[in-house]
Structure formats: structure tokens, C-alpha cells
Amino acid sequence: MVPDGVTIYQILTTIYFTTFTVMSEGKEVRKKGMSEVREIIRKKDIDLPPLLTRKIERYLKEGIIKKKYLEQVIDQVAKEYDLAKVEPGEGVGVLAAQSIGEPGTQMMMRTKHYAGTAMDVTRGLPRLIEIFDARRTPKTPMMTIYLEQDLNNLEKAEKLAHSIKETRLKDVAKNTEVNFLKYEVIIELDKHELTKRGITPKKLEEIIKAKFAERAKVHDEKLVFRAPKKTAASMQKLKEEVQATHLSGVKGVSYVVIQKEGKDYVLYTKGTNLKMVFDFKGIDKKRTKSNDIMEIENIFGIEAARNALVYETLETLKEAGLKVDPRHVTLVADTMCVDGIIKAIGRHGVSGDKASVLARASFEETVKHLLKAGAYGEEDRLKGVVENIIVGQVIALGTGIPELIIKGQPGKAGK
């Protein structure tokens, strides 16, 4: 960190998330009042890509970097940029595994306790395992909902939170009775709760009739449901179905908390359903996010899911007080998403789908893979790292990439 408090990490984020092709030297446009940075770079003979140069210029113009510390910042950025370069043939896969795996072993000891907080969220190592296992549904799904500027006040935030929270029939029931003599489930309604949640008798009747048709009777203060079969199992199933009937709000969102962060009122939900939330007016769709990576893939596609993988992993590590170079995380995320779908890191995903028989056998279920390969006559071309190590050959990493050729000395005849 330089003396004025600007972290070099802010500037170098560009390196991690932009390809070196984009950052390669190209035509630079000099702008009035922004040439001082380029002049220092030229005098010091520093090799910085235009993208980083422009970022330093912008921070200088905005006052984030003070002029007296400009040379220090440029020197530090040049140093970090040089360290960020990767040599050809570097074993980036094993480096990524080490860089994420080793800090991960410390996560159980460093995991903070959040007793008494409004939201119960999976954190630390369990969350990291959840991400890399590509679980279809997270243990604690949640959304972070931002509001547009015209709705960014407490009164409107509370109104929106009230509209988003799901209301089921069990939430507006005073009492639920199961009558085994008549094979009926009777719900006694709480009129105060119905009014509070904005559910009119007409709307309630429409919802009940649409779902249960002739099997339901709507009275002034109670609902009567008839079981399709006269069995105890049918009665129990009917009771559960009746209580879970959706009346209003967003399906799956059971809890909403409002927190003020800076000038923004932010809604945190227990449960996630981005499709339904985006139908509400006043939601800032550009900033609203979910921790359900599979839901993001289904709605926005694989690229958005890949970005969510990177973000969720880095945030989980950050919460545990661990800092990992984002390039290691992006490499893992790219590997998980390279086939157009999210695959787990394991025998049911990336490791189990390798083309090499020996590579698959080296991970788990060795006998199964070898027998299957023998039965189907599979061949192993020995192109990867693991399979070459198994057979004792030089791996195609580092100095193992180039092939050396001995240059013969000419003979007496000059041949």
C-alpha cells in the first residue's frame, strides 16, 4: 500500500480479469492534462500496457492517487505487473490447486461465528465445497436486492420487502384441523393476517378454486378441503399440500431483511427466485444478485455462471481472511465451465470426464475405469501430465516442453 492509502490491488484487478491480448501495446491517444503519467513511464523506461496506464491516469484525475505519490504508484504497479506475468510452460493447474487448497485447510479454524445475525448463510469451507461440487441447490440460497434511486428510501424498501416475502396458506391460518371421520382438512383463517398481507377474500377464493377446484369449499372464516382418497396417507398429503399453497409474494422467499449500506437500502432474502423478483418495479437489475449459481446459469447463461463462480469463491475466501490471486480462481472456473455447462471438480465432473483412461483411473474408482477401458478397447495417447507420470515419461511442462536436437559436427570432408 502506498502512503496515500491506494492499494495497488485496485489497479492490478485489470491484469487479472483482462486477457494479455487486450493489454498488448497499441495506439495510445494522448489526452490533455493526462500526459504526466505517460511521461514518467517513458522516462523510467517502464513497460506498462495502455490499459493499466489509462487506469492510473483516471485514478490521478479523480484524486484517488495523490500527485506526490504518483512515481511510487507507477513503480509498484510496474513491479506487480512484472510478477503477474506467467512463463511459458508454467504448471498453472497445480499452482491453482495449491493456492486454493492450502488456504482452504485453514478455513475451518478461521470461520467466523455469526450468532445473532439476521441471516443464516453457509460460509467458509462448507460453502467452498458447495461451489466446487456444483451443487444443484445451495444449502442457504439468498438474494441481495438493490433498489433504483426513486425507491431508495426506508418506507418504499419496507413496502417492497413486504411484497416480495412469500405468503402461504399456513401463514394466514389460525388453526388447521384434520377430520378423519369426514376425510376433510379444515383451515381456520386469520382475517387480521389476510388484511395485513393484502390478500382479499375474492383473491383467496380465486387461488383456492384454481388449485383445488371442487375439492375445496370457501366459507367466510374457514376453508374446507376434501381428500381425493379415504386413506390416512391421502389425508396427510392433502394437509401438506394445503398448507404449502402459494398466495402472494415470490415463491421460495421465506424471509426478507432490510439493511442500510452507505446511501442504499439493500434487501437480503432467505431463498432465491430471480425471475419473479425481476418482475417487480423499482428493482435495480444490474446490481441485484443471487448466490445460486445454477439459477444464474439457467437465466443468464454459462458466462454469467462462470463469473458468479469466481465472485462467490473469492468472497468466501475473503470472509475467512484469506487472499488468493484471482487468476487461480478464474482458471478453476474456466475448467468447470469449458464444456458449456457447470461441472463439479470430482469423479462426477471434470476428473471423471477426462479423455485419458489413466488420468480417470488415477483419481477414483481405478478398477472400474481400467476394466471399462479394456472392455471397449480405449486407447490412451499419453498427452497429459498424470498419464505420463504413471508410465515414467517426461511431462509436457516447463523444460519438458521443448525437444533437444544435437547438432552434428561436420566431418573432415566437410559433410
N, C-alpha and C positions, 0 to 999 in steps of 0.2 A: 504494500500500500504506500502510495506517495504521500508527502506531508499534507496536502490539502484534502485528503480523505477519498480520493478517486481510486477505486480498485481497478487494477489492470484487467481483472476478470471481466469487468463490464465491456471493455473494449475488445478483449480477445474472444468474447462469445461469438463474434463474427467468424473467427477462424474455425470454430467447432461446427458451426451449422451451415457453412458455405463451402462449396467444393473449391479445390485449388484451381480448377479451370476458370471459375468466375473471378478469382482473385489474381489471376495472372496479369502481368503488366499489359496495359493497353493505353489507348489515347487518353490523356488526362486533360481536363479542362480547368484552366486557372480561373478562379473567381475572385472578384475584388474583395480585399480585406481578409482573404483566406489563404494567402500565399506564404505566410510566415512558416507554417508547418512544413511545407514542401521545401522551403529554403534551408531549414535546419537539416532535413533529411538529405538534401543534396550535398550540403557542406560536410556532413558526417559520413557521407558515402554509405548510407544505410539502405538495405534492400527491403522495402516495405511495399506490399501490393496496394493499388489505388483504393480498394475498398476500406482497408484499415486507415489509410491516410485521410480519406474523407470523414471517417468516423471521429478521428482525433480533431479534425477541423471543426466538426459540428459541436463536439463537446467544448472546444475552446470558445466558439461563438456563443454557446448557451451559458457559459460561465461555470460549467461543471469542472473544467480544468482551469486553474489559475495560470496566468501568463508566466509568472516567475518559476513555475514548476514544469513548464512545457518541455524543456530539454530532458528533464528527468523522466517524464512520462514517455517520451519518444524512445529514449534509451531502453527503458524497461519493456515497452511493447516490442521493440526490435529483438530483445533478448528472449522474451516469451514466444515470439513468433518463430525464432530460430529453433527453440526447444520443441515447438509444436510440429515441426516437420518430421516426417517418417521416412526412414531409409528404405530403399527398395529391398524386398525380401524379408522385411521385418515380420516376425511371428505375431501379428496383431490379434489373432484369435486367442492364443494362450495368454497374452498380456491382458486382454479384456476379461478373460475368465479369472485371472489372478486379481485384477484391480477391483472387480465387483465381488468376487468370492471371499477374499481376505477381510475386507471391511464388514462383509455380511456376517462373519463369525462373531464380530463384536456387537452386533445389533441387539441380541438378547440382553446383554449386560447394560447397554446404553438406552434401551427403550424407556421413554418417559411414561410416567403414570398420569392418566387424565381423569382421575376420580373426581366426580362432582361437576364435570363439564357437561354442556348441553347435549353434545353429540357423541355417540359411541362409535368410533371409527377404527377399523383394523389398521394397525401401524406396524412398523419395524419388520422383523424377519417374516412373520406370517403374511404380511402384505406383499413383500418381495417374492415369496414363494408363490403366492396367488397370481402375481403378474407373469412370472416366468413359466408357470404351469398353464397359462392361458385358460384359466377357469371360466366357464360359461357365464357364471353369475358371481360377483364378488360377495363376500360374507356380509359386508356392510355397505350396500350401494347408497350413494348420495350424490346430490347435485349442488353446485354453487351457482346461484341465480343472481345476476346483476340486473339493475333496472335502468331504463332510459332516463335521461335528465329530467323530463317533465313529471316523472313519477317518483323521483328520488327524494322522498320525504317519509317520515315515520308513519303518518296516517295512511298514505296510499300503500306503503310497504306492508302494513298490517292487514289492510283490506285484500291485497293480492295474496298474502300468505294464507289468509282465511279461505280464499277461493281455490288455492292450489291444494291444500290439505284434503286428502280423500275422506269422504264420509260414507260409511257402510251402514247397513240397516241395524247392526248391533250397536252402533254409536248413538242411535236415536231411540233405543228400546229401553223402557223401564224394567221390563221383565220378559223372560222367554219361558213359555210353558210347553211341555211335551205331553200330549194326551194320548196314551196308548190304547184307550178304550175306543176312541173315535179315529185313531191314527191321524191326528192333527198336530200341527205346531202353531202355537198362538203367541203373537208378539204384541205386548202392550206398549203403545207408543208414548214417548215423552214429548208433549207438544212444545214445551219450552225449548228443548234442543232442536226441534224441527224449525222453529221460528228463528232461533239463533243462527242456524246454518243456512237459512234462506231457502228451505225446502217447503213448498206449498202443498196442501193436501192433493190438489189436482196433479201436480208433478209427481208426487209419490205414487198416486194411483196409476198414472201412465207407465211408470217404471215397473211397478209390480205386475200389472196386466201384460206388459210386453214380454216379461221374462217367464211368468208362471201361468198366464192365460186363465183357463177355467179352474185351475187347481188352487187359486187364491181368491179370497173374499176380503174386500176392503171396507172396514167399518170406521166410525168416527175416531175412536181411540185405540183400535186394535186391528191386527191383520191375522187372518186365519188361513193356513196353508194345509192342503190335503196331500198325504203321501201317495205316490203312484202305486206302491205295493204295500200290502198289510204285513210288513215284517219289521223287526227291530232294526235291522241294518238299513232298511229304506228310510225309517224314521230318523236315524242318526245322520244319514247322508242329507236328508231334507233340512234338518236343523242347521247343519254346517253351511249348506247352500244358501239358505235364507239369511243367516247372519252375515254372510260374506257379500250379499247383494250390494253392488255399487250404486250409490245415489247421486253423489256430486264430487267435484274436485278431480284431481289427477290420480288415475289408478296406480297403486303401488307406493304413493307418497303418504306415509302414516304420521309424519311429524315435520314441522317447519319451525326453524329458529331464525330470528332477525338479529343481525349484528351490524354495528356501525364500524366501517373501516375507512378511516380518513373522512372524506366527504360523501362516501357511498353507503347506502343501506343495502346489505347483502343478505340474501335468503339462503340458508343451508337446510337441505331436506334429507330426511331419512327415507330412502327409496328413490328410484330414478325412472323417469319417463320423459325423455327429451322431446319426443314427437308431440305429446299432449301439451307440455309446458310452452313450446314454441307457438301454440295457437293462442296463448294469452296476449293481450295487448300490453305494451309497456315493458316487455322483456327485452333486454339487450342481448340479442342472439350472438353477437360477436364475442362477448366475454363469458356468457353462461357456459358451464362445463359440467361433465359427469365423470365419475371415477369408474364407470362401467365401460371398459374398453371394447367389449363385444357389441354393446349397443351403439357405440361410436362407429364401429366398422359397418354395422347394418344400415346406419343412417347416412353417414358421410363418406364411407369407403375406406379402402385399405391405407391410403396415405395419411388420412386423419387418425386412423387407429395406430399407425406407426408413430406419429407424433405424440399421441396420448401415452403410448408405451414408454417413450423417452421421458416425457414430463412426469408421469406417475413414479417411475423408477428414481429419477433424480430428486423428486420431492420426498419420497420415502427415505432415501439416504440422508437428505438434508435434515429431516426431522430428527434423525438419530445422531446428528452432529458429525456426519461423515461426508467427505467431499471426494467425489470420483470424477475424473476427466470425462466430460460428456461424450467424447468420441468413442470411449469403450461401450457406453450405453447405446449409442446410435448403431454401433456395429452389431450388437446383440439384437436390437430391434429390427434392423435390416434383415438379419438372418432369419428371424421369426416370421417376417412378412414377405420375403422374397418371392414366394410362390403365389401371391395374391390373396392368401388367407393367413390368419394368425395361427401359427403352430407353436406348441409347447416346446420348451427345451427339455427333451426327455425321450424315452423309447416310443412314446405315442406321438411324437412330433418330429423335430429336427433330427435328433440322433437316430431314430428308428426309420427315417426315410432316406438315409444316405444311399448313394448308388453302390458304394463299395460293400461287399459282403463282410470282409474282415473288419471294416470300420463299425458296421452294425453289431457284429459279434463281440467287439471289444467293449461295448458299453454295458449291455444287459442281455439276458436270455441267449447266451453264447451258443449252446447246443441247438436251440430252436432255429437260429439263423443259419448255422452251418448245415444242418440236415435239410432245411428247405432249399438252400442254395445247391446242395448236391442233387436233390431230387429234381430240380428244374434246370440243372446244368448251367448255372450262372457263372460268369467269368468276372474276375477282378483285375482291372488294368493297372492297379497299384499307382494311382495318380495322386492320392492324398498323403497326409502326414502319418496317420495312425497305421495304415496298412504297410507302409514302407518300414516303419519301426518294427512291426511284427516280424517281417521277413528279413530284417537286418540290413536294409538298403539305406543309402543316404537320402535324407528327406529334402524336398524342394523348398528349403527355407535358407535364407542368409547365404553363406558360402556354398550351400548345396545346390543353388540355382544354376550358376554358370558351369559350363563344361570346359575343362582344360585340354588344350591340344599342344602336343610337343612339336616345336618347330625343328625340323631336321636340319643338320649341318651339311652344307654342300661338300661332296667328295673331292678327291684330287682332280677329277676330270671336270669339276665344276657342276656336277649333277646334284 
